[in-house]
Amino acid sequence: MKVIFILLLSVVTSHSLMACGCNYGKAAYEYKKQNFIVYGKILKVEKSILKKTLTTQVLKRYKQEQGLSSLEKDFDLNRSILKVKVLILKKYKGKTRLKKTTIYTQNALGACGISVREGEEIIIYANLGKYEYSHYKKLKATLKKQEKPYLKKNSYWTSICTRTTYKTKDEIALLDKLVEAKKQ
C-alpha cells in the first residue's frame, strides 16, 4: 500500500500543478475568438474523463510518446472532466441546428473549469473541437503534431478563461448588440 501511495504521489508531483491564471477579453474580442456562443439552460452535469473526448488516432499517438511513464499518461487521460448537457435557448454563434448540446469543462476551478449548476441559465462561450490542454505538456505536444481534428466531433469546450457567465441579462444585451452590428 505504501508503494502505491508513493507512486501516485510521484505522478502527481511530476506534473505541473498550477492554478488557473487567465483573463478573458471584452465581449467583441471573445465573440471573434470563440466559435460557439449560446444562451442556455443546464440540464445535466455528469463526470467524465478526458480520453473520452479524444479521437482514436490521438490516443494511439499519445500512448506511443516518449518521456512519460504509462502511469503518467494514464493519469492525464483519466483526468476528471465535466460533461454538461445544455438546452439552447438562443444561439449567438455556431453551426449547430440542435436544440441541445454538450459542453465540456475541467472538473476543478484551479484547472480553469467553470462552475456548473443544473437548472441554471448561462451564457456559454466555447470552442468546437479545440481545447487548451495547458496542464498536459506531453499531450499538448502530441496534439500539435496531430492533424486536426484531435477531439471527437461536437466536442465543445469552455473554461473560466472565456466570458462564460451566469450574469445573463447584461451579457445578452452585449451579444445582441454585437450580432446586430455584424449584420450591418
ChimeraX attribute file (.defattr): number of C-alpha atoms within 10 A of each C-alpha:
attribute: neighborCount
match mode: 1-to-1
recipient: residues
	/A:1	6
	/A:2	7
	/A:3	8
	/A:4	9
	/A:5	10
	/A:6	11
	/A:7	13
	/A:8	15
	/A:9	11
	/A:10	12
	/A:11	17
	/A:12	14
	/A:13	9
	/A:14	11
	/A:15	14
	/A:16	11
	/A:17	12
	/A:18	10
	/A:19	12
	/A:20	17
	/A:21	10
	/A:22	11
	/A:23	10
	/A:24	13
	/A:25	13
	/A:26	11
	/A:27	15
	/A:28	13
	/A:29	10
	/A:30	18
	/A:31	21
	/A:32	10
	/A:33	14
	/A:34	20
	/A:35	18
	/A:36	21
	/A:37	22
	/A:38	23
	/A:39	24
	/A:40	24
	/A:41	21
	/A:42	22
	/A:43	17
	/A:44	15
	/A:45	18
	/A:46	11
	/A:47	12
	/A:48	19
	/A:49	17
	/A:50	18
	/A:51	18
	/A:52	14
	/A:53	21
	/A:54	19
	/A:55	15
	/A:56	14
	/A:57	13
	/A:58	21
	/A:59	18
	/A:60	10
	/A:61	14
	/A:62	20
	/A:63	16
	/A:64	13
	/A:65	15
	/A:66	9
	/A:67	9
	/A:68	16
	/A:69	12
	/A:70	13
	/A:71	12
	/A:72	18
	/A:73	20
	/A:74	13
	/A:75	16
	/A:76	22
	/A:77	20
	/A:78	14
	/A:79	14
	/A:80	17
	/A:81	21
	/A:82	22
	/A:83	24
	/A:84	23
	/A:85	19
	/A:86	25
	/A:87	20
	/A:88	22
	/A:89	14
	/A:90	14
	/A:91	18
	/A:92	19
	/A:93	17
	/A:94	14
	/A:95	10
	/A:96	12
	/A:97	9
	/A:98	9
	/A:99	12
	/A:100	15
	/A:101	19
	/A:102	18
	/A:103	21
	/A:104	26
	/A:105	26
	/A:106	25
	/A:107	21
	/A:108	15
	/A:109	14
	/A:110	14
	/A:111	20
	/A:112	20
	/A:113	20
	/A:114	22
	/A:115	16
	/A:116	19
	/A:117	15
	/A:118	13
	/A:119	14
	/A:120	12
	/A:121	21
	/A:122	24
	/A:123	25
	/A:124	28
	/A:125	27
	/A:126	29
	/A:127	22
	/A:128	20
	/A:129	18
	/A:130	18
	/A:131	18
	/A:132	11
	/A:133	15
	/A:134	14
	/A:135	16
	/A:136	16
	/A:137	13
	/A:138	18
	/A:139	21
	/A:140	16
	/A:141	13
	/A:142	18
	/A:143	21
	/A:144	11
	/A:145	10
	/A:146	14
	/A:147	9
	/A:148	12
	/A:149	15
	/A:150	21
	/A:151	21
	/A:152	15
	/A:153	12
	/A:154	14
	/A:155	20
	/A:156	24
	/A:157	24
	/A:158	25
	/A:159	25
	/A:160	22
	/A:161	17
	/A:162	23
	/A:163	22
	/A:164	23
	/A:165	17
	/A:166	18
	/A:167	11
	/A:168	16
	/A:169	10
	/A:170	9
	/A:171	18
	/A:172	17
	/A:173	10
	/A:174	15
	/A:175	20
	/A:176	12
	/A:177	13
	/A:178	15
	/A:179	14
	/A:180	10
	/A:181	9
	/A:182	8
	/A:183	7
	/A:184	5
